[in-house]
Amino acid sequence: MELGNISQPTYGPGPEALGSSTPGLVGMVHGFLRLVQPNALPIELGSLWGHQCYTASFFLSQLLVYELGFLVCTAIGLLFIILMPLVGCCFCCCRC
């Protein structure tokens, strides 16, 4: 394994499972992750935190924009967890 330049690392697209026994599942997972979070982590966001011209609200807003895909997935999951038992209870109890 080649380390390369440690002080200035370069990041690639990530590990690819070429010899996988489940290429369909690997492609589906990678597709979902590219859909949920298409952009890389903004490295300059950490360096902006120390400057006084940028406030904590700017930092948090940029971080929330970066994590927006995961927040949407979490909201949909919570709605599913809450609404599915309620709808099932209504269908079981009312039987209209």
HELIX and SHEET records of a PDB file:
HELIX    1   1 PRO A   23  VAL A   36  1                                  14    
HELIX    2   2 GLU A   44  LEU A   48  1                                   5    
HELIX    3   3 ALA A   56  TYR A   66  1                                  11    
HELIX    4   4 LEU A   68  CYS A   94  1                                  27    
END                                                                             
